[in-house]
Amino acid sequence: MAETILEVKNLVKDYGDFVLDKISFEIPRGVVMGLIGENGAGKSTTINCILNEVQKSSGQILLFGKDHIQNEIEIKDKIGVVFDENFFPDIFTPSEIGSYMSGIYRNWESFTFREYLKKFELPETKAIKDFSKGMKVKLAFAVALSHKAELLILDEATSGLDPIIRDDILDLLLDFVQDETHAVLVSSHITSDLEKIADYITFIHKGRLVFSHPKDDLVDNYGIISCGAVIFDSLDKSDIIAYRKEDYQFKVLVKNRHKAEKNYPKAIVEPAAIEDIMLFYVKGELQ
């Protein structure tokens, strides 16, 4: 099995009115993990705890096998971070950002940074305040990928971008993990993007971990049964994760659609997309 690049163990952050409650998952090298959940579920809190931007209440976070606080400077040198907002001073130009970053990151590569600026068609001498949102995100990626980062952490980094730019970034992330020494943790509301690139999906709901599973297991096995009341009443309740009652039928989320197809031949059973799974857990009636 590949070496673990990030391990989160029983992470707790208690704000009083919201608790991130005993979140645990791990990311091996060579994979993309998608982090999903509704607004306010705890995704950004999890990421901020990993980065030590928010102090955790309890639990353990290991990056590259080392404690994320005791070895913070060494660890952050090997992490690239992209948020959905621009944190660079608006009066700076990309060229000035490059000079500034060369004094922060031990392994800063000016040539690589300039190559990404060319690839992303970003003018080196134009003030960031004159950039579009898409240009600002591409600049953040250029910085994140120019200091030999081994782990990329993205928090809604592609939200609000047009489909062409998003597709370019997804290709870039797949290239990043291709050599199986890097990894990506990406929080996103765009679950269709995660279906394209993620190897694992971690789902947080109301501060609690629902699951952390290989994406293929979810896509290959989860299903939605569409049926009337008679069939619904006959369903084995142990097969049901959650259900939603609509005007004339029930929609039922199950973990094993192949078993459901065999057991309920008169019902319609379809594959469940990641977005479907999330919606059932958040808005459905849990069994």
C-alpha positions as CSV (number, residue, x, y, z in Angstrom):
1,M,0.0,0.0,0.0
2,A,1.2,3.5,-0.8
3,E,2.7,5.7,1.9
4,T,0.2,7.8,3.8
5,I,0.8,11.5,3.1
6,L,-2.0,12.9,5.4
7,E,-3.6,11.2,8.4
8,V,-6.4,12.8,10.4
9,K,-7.2,11.0,13.7
10,N,-10.3,11.8,15.8
11,L,-10.1,15.5,14.9
12,V,-12.3,17.7,17.1
13,K,-12.9,21.4,16.9
14,D,-15.5,22.8,19.3
15,Y,-16.8,26.3,18.6
16,G,-19.6,26.0,21.1
17,D,-22.4,26.4,18.6
18,F,-20.8,23.9,16.2
19,V,-18.6,20.9,16.8
20,L,-16.4,19.1,14.3
21,D,-16.7,15.7,15.9
22,K,-14.0,13.1,15.8
23,I,-13.2,13.2,12.1
24,S,-10.8,10.5,10.8
25,F,-9.5,9.8,7.4
26,E,-6.2,9.3,5.6
27,I,-4.8,10.0,2.1
28,P,-2.1,7.8,0.5
29,R,0.3,9.2,-2.0
30,G,-0.8,9.1,-5.6
31,V,-4.5,9.8,-5.0
32,V,-7.0,12.6,-5.2
33,M,-9.4,12.8,-2.3
34,G,-12.7,14.8,-2.6
35,L,-14.1,16.3,0.5
36,I,-17.9,16.9,0.3
37,G,-20.7,18.1,2.5
38,E,-23.3,20.9,2.7
39,N,-22.4,24.5,3.6
40,G,-21.4,24.6,7.2
41,A,-20.8,20.9,7.4
42,G,-17.2,21.4,8.6
43,K,-15.1,21.0,5.4
44,S,-13.3,24.4,5.7
45,T,-12.8,23.9,9.4
46,T,-11.2,20.5,8.7
47,I,-8.9,22.1,6.2
48,N,-8.0,25.0,8.4
49,C,-7.2,22.6,11.3
50,I,-4.9,20.6,9.0
51,L,-3.1,23.8,8.0
52,N,-3.0,24.9,11.7
53,E,-4.8,28.1,10.7
54,V,-7.4,27.1,13.3
55,Q,-6.3,25.4,16.6
56,K,-8.0,22.0,17.0
57,S,-9.6,21.1,20.3
58,S,-8.3,17.5,20.2
59,G,-7.1,14.8,17.9
60,Q,-4.0,14.2,15.9
61,I,-3.0,15.4,12.4
62,L,0.1,13.9,10.7
63,L,1.5,15.2,7.5
64,F,4.4,13.3,5.9
65,G,4.4,11.2,9.1
66,K,5.0,14.2,11.3
67,D,2.9,16.2,13.7
68,H,1.4,19.2,11.9
69,I,2.2,21.7,14.7
70,Q,5.6,20.5,15.9
71,N,6.9,20.4,12.4
72,E,4.8,23.2,10.9
73,I,7.5,25.1,9.0
74,E,9.0,22.0,7.4
75,I,5.5,20.7,6.5
76,K,4.1,23.9,5.0
77,D,7.2,24.0,2.7
78,K,5.8,20.9,1.0
79,I,2.1,21.9,0.8
80,G,0.5,23.9,-1.9
81,V,-2.8,25.6,-1.0
82,V,-5.5,27.2,-3.1
83,F,-8.6,28.8,-1.7
84,D,-11.7,30.2,-3.4
85,E,-10.6,33.8,-2.6
86,N,-7.5,35.7,-3.5
87,F,-5.1,36.2,-0.7
88,F,-2.4,38.0,-2.6
89,P,-2.1,41.8,-2.3
90,D,-4.1,43.4,-5.2
91,I,-1.4,45.9,-5.9
92,F,1.2,43.2,-6.6
93,T,1.9,41.8,-10.1
94,P,2.6,38.0,-10.7
95,S,6.3,38.9,-11.1
96,E,6.4,40.6,-7.7
97,I,4.5,37.6,-6.2
98,G,7.2,35.3,-7.6
99,S,10.0,37.4,-6.0
100,Y,8.1,37.4,-2.7
101,M,7.5,33.7,-2.7
102,S,11.2,33.0,-3.4
103,G,11.9,34.3,0.1
104,I,9.2,32.1,1.7
105,Y,9.7,28.6,0.1
106,R,13.0,26.9,0.4
107,N,12.4,25.0,-2.9
108,W,10.9,27.9,-4.9
109,E,11.5,27.5,-8.7
110,S,11.3,30.8,-10.5
111,F,11.6,29.1,-13.9
112,T,8.7,26.8,-13.1
113,F,6.6,29.7,-11.9
114,R,7.2,31.7,-15.1
115,E,6.3,28.6,-17.2
116,Y,3.0,28.3,-15.4
117,L,2.3,32.0,-16.0
118,K,2.8,31.4,-19.7
119,K,0.7,28.2,-19.6
120,F,-2.1,30.0,-17.9
121,E,-1.7,33.1,-20.1
122,L,-1.2,35.4,-17.1
123,P,0.7,38.7,-17.7
124,E,3.7,39.0,-15.4
125,T,3.5,42.8,-15.0
126,K,-0.3,43.3,-14.6
127,A,-1.6,44.2,-11.2
128,I,-3.7,41.4,-9.6
129,K,-6.5,43.9,-8.9
130,D,-7.1,43.9,-12.7
131,F,-7.4,40.1,-12.9
132,S,-10.6,38.2,-13.3
133,K,-11.5,35.5,-10.7
134,G,-10.3,32.8,-13.0
135,M,-7.0,34.5,-13.5
136,K,-6.5,34.9,-9.8
137,V,-7.2,31.2,-9.2
138,K,-4.8,30.2,-11.9
139,L,-2.2,32.5,-10.3
140,A,-2.8,30.7,-7.0
141,F,-2.2,27.3,-8.8
142,A,1.0,28.6,-10.4
143,V,2.3,29.5,-6.9
144,A,1.1,26.2,-5.4
145,L,2.9,24.2,-8.1
146,S,6.2,26.1,-8.2
147,H,7.9,25.0,-4.9
148,K,7.9,21.2,-5.2
149,A,4.8,20.7,-3.2
150,E,4.0,17.1,-2.5
151,L,0.4,17.7,-1.3
152,L,-2.1,20.2,-2.8
153,I,-5.0,21.3,-0.5
154,L,-7.9,23.0,-2.4
155,D,-10.9,24.6,-0.6
156,E,-13.6,25.4,-3.2
157,A,-10.8,26.5,-5.5
158,T,-12.8,26.0,-8.7
159,S,-16.2,27.4,-7.6
160,G,-17.4,30.2,-9.8
161,L,-15.0,29.3,-12.6
162,D,-16.2,28.6,-16.2
163,P,-16.2,25.0,-17.3
164,I,-13.2,25.4,-19.6
165,I,-10.9,26.7,-16.9
166,R,-12.3,24.1,-14.4
167,D,-11.5,21.3,-16.9
168,D,-7.9,22.6,-17.4
169,I,-7.4,22.6,-13.6
170,L,-8.8,19.1,-13.3
171,D,-6.3,17.9,-15.9
172,L,-3.6,19.6,-14.0
173,L,-4.5,17.8,-10.8
174,L,-4.6,14.4,-12.5
175,D,-1.1,15.2,-13.9
176,F,0.1,16.2,-10.4
177,V,-0.7,12.7,-8.9
178,Q,0.4,10.7,-11.9
179,D,3.8,9.8,-10.5
180,E,2.2,8.4,-7.4
181,T,4.3,10.5,-5.0
182,H,2.0,13.4,-4.7
183,A,-1.6,13.7,-3.4
184,V,-4.5,16.2,-3.5
185,L,-7.2,17.0,-1.0
186,V,-10.0,19.0,-2.7
187,S,-13.1,20.3,-1.1
188,S,-15.8,21.1,-3.7
189,H,-19.5,21.6,-4.2
190,I,-19.1,20.5,-7.8
191,T,-19.5,16.8,-7.3
192,S,-19.4,16.1,-11.0
193,D,-15.7,17.3,-11.0
194,L,-14.9,14.9,-8.2
195,E,-16.5,12.0,-10.1
196,K,-14.0,12.8,-12.8
197,I,-10.8,12.9,-10.8
198,A,-11.3,11.7,-7.2
199,D,-10.0,8.3,-6.0
200,Y,-11.6,8.7,-2.6
201,I,-14.6,10.6,-1.3
202,T,-14.8,11.8,2.3
203,F,-18.3,13.1,3.3
204,I,-18.8,15.3,6.4
205,H,-22.4,16.2,7.5
206,K,-23.1,18.5,10.4
207,G,-19.6,18.1,11.7
208,R,-19.6,14.3,11.7
209,L,-17.9,11.9,9.3
210,V,-20.5,10.0,7.2
211,F,-17.9,8.0,5.3
212,S,-14.5,8.0,3.7
213,H,-14.6,5.5,0.8
214,P,-13.0,4.8,-2.6
215,K,-15.1,6.6,-5.2
216,D,-15.4,3.6,-7.4
217,D,-17.1,1.7,-4.6
218,L,-19.7,4.4,-4.3
219,V,-20.3,4.8,-8.0
220,D,-20.3,1.0,-8.7
221,N,-22.4,-0.1,-5.8
222,Y,-24.8,2.6,-4.5
223,G,-28.1,2.9,-6.2
224,I,-31.5,4.5,-6.1
225,I,-34.8,2.5,-6.1
226,S,-37.8,4.2,-7.5
227,C,-41.0,2.5,-6.4
228,G,-44.6,2.8,-5.2
229,A,-45.8,2.4,-1.7
230,V,-46.5,-1.3,-2.0
231,I,-42.9,-2.2,-3.0
232,F,-41.5,0.4,-0.5
233,D,-43.3,-1.3,2.4
234,S,-41.9,-4.7,1.3
235,L,-38.3,-3.5,1.2
236,D,-35.8,-5.0,3.7
237,K,-35.2,-2.0,5.9
238,S,-31.6,-3.1,6.4
239,D,-31.0,-2.4,2.7
240,I,-32.1,1.2,3.1
241,I,-29.7,4.1,3.8
242,A,-32.2,6.9,3.3
243,Y,-35.4,7.6,1.4
244,R,-37.5,10.5,0.1
245,K,-41.2,10.5,-0.5
246,E,-42.3,12.2,-3.6
247,D,-45.8,12.8,-5.0
248,Y,-46.5,9.4,-6.5
249,Q,-43.5,7.3,-5.5
250,F,-40.6,6.7,-3.1
251,K,-36.9,7.3,-3.9
252,V,-34.7,5.0,-1.8
253,L,-30.9,5.1,-1.5
254,V,-29.3,1.7,-1.1
255,K,-25.6,0.6,-0.7
256,N,-25.9,-2.4,-3.0
257,R,-27.9,-1.7,-6.1
258,H,-27.0,-5.1,-7.7
259,K,-28.7,-6.9,-4.7
260,A,-31.7,-4.5,-5.0
261,E,-32.1,-5.3,-8.8
262,K,-32.2,-9.0,-7.9
263,N,-34.5,-8.7,-4.9
264,Y,-36.9,-6.1,-6.3
265,P,-37.3,-6.9,-10.0
266,K,-40.5,-4.8,-10.3
267,A,-38.8,-1.6,-9.1
268,I,-36.6,0.7,-11.1
269,V,-33.0,0.7,-9.8
270,E,-30.5,3.2,-11.1
271,P,-26.9,4.1,-10.2
272,A,-26.4,6.9,-7.6
273,A,-24.2,9.8,-8.4
274,I,-22.1,11.3,-5.6
275,E,-24.5,14.3,-5.5
276,D,-27.4,12.0,-5.2
277,I,-25.8,10.2,-2.2
278,M,-25.0,13.5,-0.5
279,L,-28.6,14.8,-1.0
280,F,-30.1,11.7,0.4
281,Y,-28.0,11.9,3.5
282,V,-28.7,15.6,4.0
283,K,-32.3,15.9,2.9
284,G,-33.7,12.4,3.0
285,E,-35.2,10.4,5.9
286,L,-32.4,8.2,7.3
287,Q,-33.3,4.6,8.1
